[in-house]
Amino acid sequence: MAAVNNGFTFKQFHINHDRCAMKVGTDGVLLGAWADVTGAKTLLDLGTGTGLIALMLAQRTAGHGRISAVEIDRDAFWQATENVRRSPWADNITLYHQDIAEFAAKCGEKFDRITANPPYFNAGSDCRSESRSRARYLLEQGHEDWLNLAADCLSETGTIHFILPFDAGETLRKRTALYCVHRCEVVTKAGKPPQRLLLTFAKQARMMRQSRLTIYDEHHRYRAEFIALIKDFYLKY
């Protein structure tokens, strides 16, 4: 990944994000690279923002997956549309300018894989704009609502993949009636406590896998495990 003007260039696509409230960041890249897409034919990204995760899923499924991406913010939706149109997978990704609850109620389809990088914070201090407030804070839907809406769109054998702050992820994992089948602690720098959780949920019970991913070593260099995860996307690896 390399910063260019108002966006980022990855190995196989470019993301502009100047009209999006929430920009390209490590969390989205982590989720897009980490979510298990093995055998997935239909995929759904809830709250797609710039379209980053949808494009990463398209690259990882080698253009064989059919991906739906939902975004409520008008400016973000149109920017994601432009990013997708310029990519190699424009025919594989369909974007919807809808609230995720409206999409879940109307789509009538069940997906093999669902991803979401939902808003992180409860409504609090004012943001600079309504779109940033919507992207940053939990307004109409909380994390449980996001997960329940995702479950409404999930096939019986499918999986849902979330990234959340550590405490919020633990709370969601303990409250949901779904099965958490993979819990990955994300450590920003070696020696620090985990700050994020990558979580996989399913409707069918199985033993929960637990893992840990550390991004930087003590000298602020990418760890080998992180490079292995993002090497198909970042330009210099």
C-alpha positions in Angstrom: 0.0 0.0 0.0 1.3 3.5 -0.9 -0.3 6.8 -0.2 -1.0 8.7 -3.5 -2.7 12.1 -3.4 -6.1 11.5 -1.9 -5.9 7.7 -1.7 -3.9 4.5 -1.5 -2.5 2.3 -4.2 -2.4 -1.4 -3.5 -0.9 -4.1 -5.8 -4.0 -4.7 -7.9 -6.3 -1.7 -7.2 -6.4 1.9 -6.0 -8.6 3.5 -3.3 -9.6 7.1 -3.3 -11.1 8.2 0.0 -11.2 12.0 0.0 -15.1 12.0 0.0 -15.4 9.3 2.7 -15.7 10.2 6.4 -13.6 7.2 7.5 -10.4 6.8 5.5 -8.5 3.7 4.5 -6.9 2.2 7.7 -5.2 -0.8 9.2 -8.4 -2.2 10.6 -10.1 -2.5 7.2 -7.0 -4.0 5.7 -6.7 -6.5 8.5 -10.3 -7.7 8.1 -10.1 -7.9 4.3 -7.0 -10.0 4.5 -7.9 -12.1 7.5 -11.5 -13.2 6.8 -11.7 -16.8 5.5 -13.0 -16.8 2.0 -12.2 -20.5 1.2 -14.9 -21.9 -1.1 -17.0 -18.7 -0.8 -19.2 -17.9 -3.8 -21.4 -15.2 -2.4 -19.9 -12.5 -0.1 -21.4 -9.5 1.6 -19.6 -6.4 3.1 -21.8 -4.4 5.4 -20.8 -0.7 5.7 -18.3 -0.8 2.9 -17.2 2.8 3.1 -14.5 3.2 0.4 -15.1 -0.3 -0.9 -11.7 -1.4 0.4 -12.8 -4.7 2.0 -15.1 -5.6 -1.0 -12.2 -5.1 -3.3 -9.9 -7.2 -1.1 -12.4 -10.0 -1.1 -12.7 -9.8 -4.9 -9.0 -10.1 -5.2 -8.8 -13.0 -2.8 -11.5 -14.9 -4.6 -9.7 -14.3 -7.9 -12.8 -12.8 -9.5 -14.9 -16.0 -8.9 -16.8 -14.6 -5.9 -20.0 -12.5 -6.3 -19.8 -9.7 -3.8 -22.5 -7.3 -2.5 -21.4 -4.2 -0.6 -23.8 -1.9 1.4 -23.2 1.7 2.3 -25.7 4.3 3.7 -23.6 7.4 3.3 -24.2 9.0 -0.1 -20.7 10.4 -0.7 -19.0 7.2 0.5 -21.3 5.1 -1.7 -20.4 7.1 -4.8 -16.7 7.0 -4.1 -16.9 3.3 -3.5 -18.7 3.0 -6.8 -15.9 4.8 -8.6 -13.2 2.7 -6.8 -14.9 -0.5 -7.9 -15.4 0.7 -11.5 -11.7 1.4 -11.9 -10.8 -2.0 -10.4 -10.4 -5.4 -12.3 -13.5 -6.7 -10.5 -16.2 -4.2 -11.5 -18.4 -7.1 -12.8 -18.1 -9.0 -9.5 -19.1 -6.3 -7.1 -22.6 -4.8 -6.7 -23.0 -1.8 -4.4 -26.2 -0.8 -2.6 -26.9 2.6 -1.2 -29.0 1.5 1.7 -29.1 1.2 5.5 -28.0 -2.3 6.5 -31.3 -3.0 8.2 -33.2 -2.1 5.0 -30.8 -4.3 2.9 -31.2 -7.3 5.3 -35.0 -7.0 5.1 -35.2 -6.8 1.3 -32.2 -8.7 -0.1 -33.8 -12.2 0.1 -30.4 -13.8 -0.3 -28.2 -15.9 2.0 -24.4 -15.3 1.8 -21.4 -17.7 2.3 -19.3 -15.0 3.9 -20.1 -11.6 5.5 -17.7 -9.0 6.7 -18.2 -5.8 8.8 -16.0 -3.1 10.2 -18.8 -1.4 12.1 -18.7 1.9 13.9 -16.8 1.6 17.1 -18.0 4.2 19.6 -21.2 5.0 21.4 -22.6 8.5 20.6 -20.7 11.1 22.5 -18.8 14.2 21.4 -19.9 15.9 18.2 -18.0 15.1 15.0 -17.2 17.5 12.3 -19.9 16.2 10.0 -23.0 14.0 10.0 -21.3 11.5 7.7 -18.3 11.2 10.1 -20.6 10.9 13.0 -22.5 8.1 11.3 -19.3 6.3 10.4 -17.6 6.7 13.8 -20.4 6.3 16.3 -23.0 3.7 17.1 -26.2 5.5 16.2 -29.2 3.6 14.9 -27.5 0.2 15.3 -25.2 -1.2 17.9 -22.7 -4.1 17.5 -25.3 -6.7 18.4 -27.7 -5.2 15.8 -25.0 -5.4 13.2 -24.3 -9.0 14.0 -28.0 -9.9 14.1 -28.6 -8.3 10.7 -25.6 -10.1 9.3 -27.0 -13.4 10.7 -30.3 -12.7 8.9 -28.3 -12.7 5.6 -26.1 -15.7 6.4 -26.4 -19.2 5.0 -26.6 -22.1 7.4 -23.0 -23.0 6.8 -21.6 -19.5 6.3 -19.5 -17.3 8.5 -19.5 -13.7 9.7 -16.2 -11.8 10.2 -15.9 -8.7 12.4 -13.1 -6.4 13.6 -13.8 -4.5 16.8 -11.9 -2.8 19.7 -10.9 -5.5 22.2 -13.4 -4.8 24.9 -16.3 -4.3 22.5 -15.4 -7.5 20.8 -15.3 -9.5 24.0 -18.7 -8.0 25.0 -20.2 -9.0 21.6 -18.8 -12.5 21.7 -20.3 -13.1 25.2 -23.7 -11.7 24.3 -24.5 -13.2 20.9 -26.4 -16.4 20.5 -24.2 -17.2 17.5 -21.1 -19.4 17.9 -17.7 -17.6 17.9 -15.5 -20.0 16.0 -12.3 -17.9 15.7 -11.1 -15.3 18.1 -7.9 -13.5 17.0 -6.3 -10.9 19.3 -4.6 -8.1 17.4 -1.6 -6.5 19.1 -0.4 -3.3 17.6 3.2 -3.5 19.0 5.0 -6.3 20.7 4.8 -6.1 24.4 1.5 -4.2 24.4 -1.9 -5.6 25.3 -4.2 -6.5 22.4 -6.2 -3.5 21.1 -8.5 -5.2 18.5 -10.3 -8.5 18.1 -10.9 -10.2 14.8 -13.9 -12.5 15.3 -15.6 -15.2 13.2 -19.2 -16.2 14.0 -21.3 -19.1 12.7 -24.7 -20.6 13.1 -23.4 -24.1 13.6 -21.3 -25.1 16.6 -17.7 -26.0 16.4 -14.6 -25.7 18.6 -13.4 -22.1 18.9 -10.0 -21.4 17.4 -7.8 -18.8 19.2 -4.9 -16.9 17.8 -2.9 -13.7 18.1 -1.5 -11.4 15.5 1.2 -8.8 16.3 1.7 -6.0 13.7 4.9 -4.3 14.8 8.0 -5.6 16.7 9.7 -3.6 19.5 11.6 -1.6 16.8 8.3 -0.6 15.0 9.0 -2.9 12.1 6.3 -5.1 10.6 6.3 -8.6 12.1 6.7 -11.5 9.7 3.2 -12.7 10.5 1.6 -9.4 9.5 3.7 -9.3 6.3 2.5 -12.7 5.4 -1.1 -11.5 5.8 -0.8 -8.4 3.7 1.9 -9.2 1.2 -0.6 -9.7 -1.6 -1.8 -6.1 -1.1 1.0 -3.8 0.1 3.2 -2.6 -2.7 6.6 -3.0 -0.9 6.1 -6.6 0.2 
